[in-house]
Amino acid sequence: MNQSAKSLRIRQARRHLSRIQQHQHSRIISRSIIHSRFYRYSRHIALYLSADGEVNLSPLINKIHGHYKKCYLPVILSRENGIMAFAPYNKNTSLRKNSFGILEPVYQKKHLKSARQLDLVLAPLVAFDPLGHRMGMGGGYYDRALKHLKQQWHTRKHHPLFVGIAHELQQVDALQAQPWDIQMHAIVTEKGLRYFY
């Protein structure tokens, strides 16, 4: 099965999860993140607003500010060049749809952060494999934003930590990694947390 057929099959499968399953996975995954060591030591955290059957991190978002941490969402700066940054987000932040129809914060450029300025990036994905490879939506936004991690992979310095968020059904046996792909440090599903470094 080629990558696009695999992507379509997995996206359909996660969309067909019941509302109860989605809610359960959301709660379990958010709780796993909150109890993880990477969350405990992170102050600036990027995550996402779910779409297309992705894991909903609302329970986590609701806790972040109470834990004296700062929350950020991805914003597309250039669709042509695949450039993304991260804008501050809280319950009072105004949102608008970007060119993909995904909600993102209304921001001032001076408040944007690059991935290098964050402690933790929680990212959605289409599929993942047991080695920590990730299949995204094909735009390469996270790979470009986190390309500096390529040089850090074999050191003890990982900044930010790049953690995938998925339903367990999104795991596949193997993904064909490309030279520009950024490997995840960990994955969290409703079955638990797995580290790859």
Secondary structure, 3 states (H helix, E strand, C coil): CCHHHHHHHHHHHHHCCCHHHHHHHHHHHHHHHHCCHHHHCCCEEECCCCCCCCCCCHHHHHHHHHHCCEEEEEEEEECCCCEEEEEECCCCCCEEECCCCCEEECCCHHHCECHHHCCEEEEECCEECCCCCEECCCCCHHHHHCCCHHHHCCCCCCCCEEEEECCHHHECCCCCCCCCCCCCCEEEECCEEEECC
